[in-house]
Amino acid sequence: MDLIPCLFLVKHGSIDVFLMILVLLLGSSCFFSPVYGYDPLDPNGNITIRWDVLQENDDGTQDVRLSLVNYQLFRHVDAPGWKLSWTWPGDEVIWNILGAEATEQGNCSKFKGKQLPHCCEKEPVIIDLLPGAPYNQQVLNCCRGGVLTSMLQDPGKYVAAFQMHVGSAGGTDGGGSTTPRIPGNFSVGIPGYSCGEPFQVPPTKFNEDQGRRRTQAFATWNVTCSYSQFRASSAPTCCVSLSAFYNKTIVPCPQCSCACQGQPGSQCLNPGESPPVLQLQHNESPKPLVQCSHHMCPIQVHWHIKQSYTQYWRVKITVKNLNYVKNYSAWNLVVLHPNLRNVTQVFSFNYKPLNVYGNINDTGMFYGIQYYNDMLLQSGKNGNVQTEMLLHKDAGVFTFKEGWAFPRKISFNGEDCVMPSPDDYPRLPNAAHFDAHIASLLSLLLSFLLLAVLFS
């Protein structure tokens, strides 16, 4: 519903009714109905938890394989990785697990014998094994420390999996009379993700014997987990600055893009100060400790129009890490610009176009070259990566006027960056234009003069 109809409903009411309804409208869809989990550059992106029942045993236990599949084009899961959890509907326990482990064993005092269950928690928390785990504890697609790459960046590592032997606590040997049921309340343990309820799908089919034979699970349930940047953080995590060869002005990141100096919860260090010794909790990412700046962002992206040729133009992109406590591995940069359909050559970075909407080719993903610059180091002398890009000028479309050569949108690791106002973009020196703020004042002045004439 639009704002005007909403206000029309209360136009003729009393002031008390107006205030009461206005409070209700603030939390309703009268003002806006944002779909926070939807990304227009990756409309079908999600992390899917797949629960495959591989076998039901005579003693009432089940062999279950869990898979986490990252169906997102460019958003990945960085260290410390995923922490999968759920809530059992009954008295189920995990007797054994391969490819992962539970963070807590829980209270298994009701069980007798030499072998106790691996986990007796009502709400177990499962984490991935680290690389180099013993071979007898591994399964396919395990043991990467919880890291999941995106589909485009590394198609071979966007799936994580582990296998469990689960049963009921009704018997001391796991032979309870109740067959384990599918749990609920799933979570991947990553900020910004929320998971739905399990729903049954056709059983998963597995390829065996080099693809010559196919087997299938007894039953399969899927859980869809969607990402929202608003859930992940209340403030942005990166910003964009701009410059061009034809103008001496360097447009900085907007003031307080990510935080303001002195704001509660924001930490920063001035140049020359040494970072304090950090005491990190296991499997937890440290809070950002950034270089003091007017924008206070951990990541700054700079877009510089470097040169113009007869048929081509050149852009330099620099990504700077201003965070003293984090390296960014397998980073990526997604750029929205209408001339990306004419990319001729990209230096020092990998590049893949994102053709999300058919023939519209105005979005691309940049990411580092493995073993060269795929790691963006913490703030310091080497805390930046950069590339240059050569683009062909599209006849009849290309122009340096009105900021056309600057990007429409930039995201770092799937997080939207704060862009400068278009009014502040570097302009051509020979462009006949009024300053935007002066133009606004003149427009306002003319409006007052017009009103004065009409009512005189």
Buried (B, 14 or more C-beta within 10 A) or exposed (E): EEEEEBBEEBEEEEEEEBEEBEEEBEEEEBEEEEEEBEBEBBEEBBBBBBBBBBEBEEEBBBBBBBBBBBBBBBBBBBBBBBBBBBEBEBBBBBBBBBBBBBBEBBEBEEBEEEEBBBBBBBEBBBBBBEEEBEEEBBBEBBBBBBBBBBBBBBEEBBBBBBBBBBBBBBBEEBBBEBBBEBBEEBBBBBEBBBBEEBEEEEBBEBEEEEEEEEEEBEBBBBBBBBBBBEBBEEBBBBBBBBBBBBBEEEBBBBEBBBBEBEEEEBBBBEEEEEEEEEEEEEBEBBEBBBBBBBBBBBBBBBBBBBEBEEEBBBBBBBBBBBBBBBBBBBBBBBBBBBBBBBBEEBEBBBBBBBEBEEEEBBBBBBBBEEEEBBBBBBBEEEBBBBBBBBBBBEEEEBEBEEBBBBBBBBBBBBBBBBBBEEEBBBBBEEEEEEEEEEEEEEEEEEEEEEEEEEEE
